[in-house]
């Protein structure tokens, strides 16, 4: 008889049974049009890219992305999206009894990979302060010492709350923690907050994760990057399976990095549409919208749950949180302007009942 790990007995496969017509649940970039990129790929991808393993250092895309963020390509490695790199970090740096620490709320996959690895998972609850979620470096570091954390990982800007943490507080955490700190910057291009990629030159305990999924609108490509000092990259590369990024993905990513001006224009359009959405939400009675530094907004109002279910029935999808610090809140991707107008109308109907 085949036996399975007892730890996985209560788990369910993460498979989407339904994809809504207006899927505003997964923080994808719904503005960008990659038709031109797709048409140009016939001159870029060759049959040898399908037949042979190729360059598993992915030099071309690595050098282009390194230039995009302003670091040395030797301080980077690539993976099948940031999720894969999170998995590899947990595998590389944590023993079974070690403690991984994040904040609550944060990206749910952090806990997933720790449970899969069987390392200890801890989450420090963020504090409500002046209508937003706040991270105190002093309190967080005290908690890290209390639980004997070996690795700290934070998304900044934070998913799912949409807020960005104070740069000085993040710096204090990196400086004050003896172990490894990972900053997941999946949404940094939408933010006014500075990236910490340049800080890997200063701190030898820092890894910064980046992705082409959000600002570049290539979620289906599954291409992410880790940035750190050469020693940490060397250790991380030990765990990453050879040829884990396909030749085709690497070439598409490289080609997409030639369109940085287009991406910057799309980011501007998304942020302007987001500001309009926030103004609408803040104009509703008893609505609370967190200050977003991402391509999504997180908000609640008295009819939020009813709105969520009515939206599902109208081919929209969002994330609704029924418990935890964000209980009663909705996380909604910023869709195209016409989609956002339909969302507004749905909210008006719900709010008027």
C-alpha positions, 0 to 999 in steps of 0.5 A, a space after each residue: 500500500 502506498 503511504 503518504 506524508 501525514 502532514 499533507 493529509 488535510 491539504 488540497 491541490 491548488 487548482 482553479 476550477 473556474 476562471 472568471 471573465 473579469 478575473 481581478 483576483 490574481 493581481 495580473 497586469 490587465 493593461 499591457 498588450 504583448 501582441 508585438 512581442 509575440 509577433 517578433 518571437 518567430 525571429 528569436 526562438 529556434 528549433 534548437 531551443 526546443 531540442 537542447 538544454 542550452 545555456 542554463 546560466 541564462 546569460 542574455 536575460 540575466 544581463 538585461 534584467 541586471 541592467 534594468 535594476 542596476 546590479 551585477 548579473 553575478 549577484 542574480 539567479 533565475 527561477 520559475 517565478 518568485 514562488 519557485 525561488 521562495 521554495 528554493 530559499 526555504 530548502 537551501 537555508 532552513 533545517 527541519 527545526 529552524 524557524 521561518 518568520 514573516 508578518 501577518 498578513 503576508 503572501 500565503 505561499 511562505 507558509 505553504 513552502 515551510 509546511 512542505 519543508 517541515 520547518 517551523 513557521 511563525 508570523 508576527 501580527 502587523 499593527 493597525 495605525 492611522 488607518 493602515 498596517 504598520 511594521 515596527 522594526 523594534 517590536 518585530 526584531 524582539 519577536 524574532 529573537 523570542 521565537 529564535 528565527 533563522 530566516 525572515 521574509 517579507 513582501 514589500 509592498 505587502 500582499 495582501 494589504 497593498 501597503 508599503 513599509 517604511 524604508 527606515 524600518 526595513 533597513 533596521 530589520 536587515 541591519 539588526 537581524 543576525 540571520 537571512 532577510 528576504 524582501 519579496 518585491 513583486 510589486 515594487 514598480 507600482 510603488 513610491 517606495 525605493 527598491 532594496 536591490 542596491 542594498 545587496 552591495 551593503 548587506 551580506 544577509 539580504 536577498 531581494 526577489 523580483 519578477 516579470 509577472 506583475 509590472 511586466 504583465 508576464 504572469 504566464 511566463 513564470 520568470 523570477 529573479 533573486 538578487 543577493 551577494 555572490 556567496 548567497 547566490 552560490 548557495 542558492 544555486 546549489 538547490 536550484 535544479 539544472 535547466 529549471 527555466 526553459 530556453 523559450 521562457 528565457 528568450 521571451 523574458 529577454 525580448 520583453 526587457 527591450 520594451 521597458 518604456 512601454 512597461 513604464 507607460 502601462 505602470 503609469 496608466 495602472 496607477 492613475 486608474 488605481 487612484 481613481 478607484 481609491 477616490 471612488 472607494 474613499 467617497 463611499 460611506 463607511 468604506 475603508 481603503 488601505 493606501 495602495 502601493 501595488 496594482 491592487 486595492 484592499 478595502 472593506 465596507 458594510 456590504 463587502 461580503 454581499 458585493 463579493 458574492 454578487 460579483 462572482 455571479 456577474 463573472 467577476 472574481 476577487 479575493 475575500 478574506 473571511 478571517 484574520 487581520 483583514 477579515 471582511 476585506 476584499 483584495 481587488 486587482 486594478 482592471 482596465 478602465 471599463 472593468 473598473 466602471 463595471 465594478 463601481 456600478 456593482 458596488 453602488 448597487 450593493 451599497 444602496 441596498 
